[in-house]
Amino acid sequence: MDTLRLFFEQLAAEWDSQQPPNREEILRGLLRPFQHLLEQAGSILELGTGTGALSPIILNATRHPRLVSVDLAYAMLRRARQRVAGNHLAQTDIHTLPFPDKSFDLAVCHNCFPHLADKQTALIEIRRTLVSGSWLLILHDGSREMINRIHREAANPVIHNDLIPPPTESFNILDSCGFKEIRVEDTCHYFTLIGRKS
């Protein structure tokens, strides 16, 4: 895990410059189908916030909830702090979240699903922090095929095996962790995997 954390610590300085100029528009489109869930949530856990590009979009789409954003890398969080003043940030490993049971009404995991070393353990931990009936949104603003290719061909081998599983496998992982009403969308533009805590 330290190797992965160091990778993202070093990536933070150049991450935003690697993104497309219309990224904000892309992220708004990614969240749009879940507007009703965002509006209903009083507390939201954002997992893998990175430099915080999604945080202001989440807040603009909601009715001023409590937003807590976490990331493994401190350098990423420092940049995220510049985007949203007053946002609650925490440097932590998603596999061992420092929050009490049933702390959040919604969890948003953006572009970090492939980097979960033990996806089942991490998802069970996320589920623990959600109140009953809450949703987990796993969102990627790129296709599964594209993201997996980028990771396999990355100059740094630390992320070569950080892949999004095929849709059926992704479904089964979420199901095995106690999520229901699971839906997977694997398109040429994005990948989403969502489930509800029963």
PyMOL commands that set and color helices and strands:
alter all, ss='L'
color gray80, all
select helices_A, chain A and resi 2-18+23-40+55-60+74-83+94-96+113-115+119-129+144-152+157-159+167-176
alter helices_A, ss='H'
color red, helices_A
select strands_A, chain A and resi 43-47+66-71+88-91+104-110+130-140+179-186+191-197
alter strands_A, ss='S'
color yellow, strands_A
deselect
rebuild
show_as cartoon
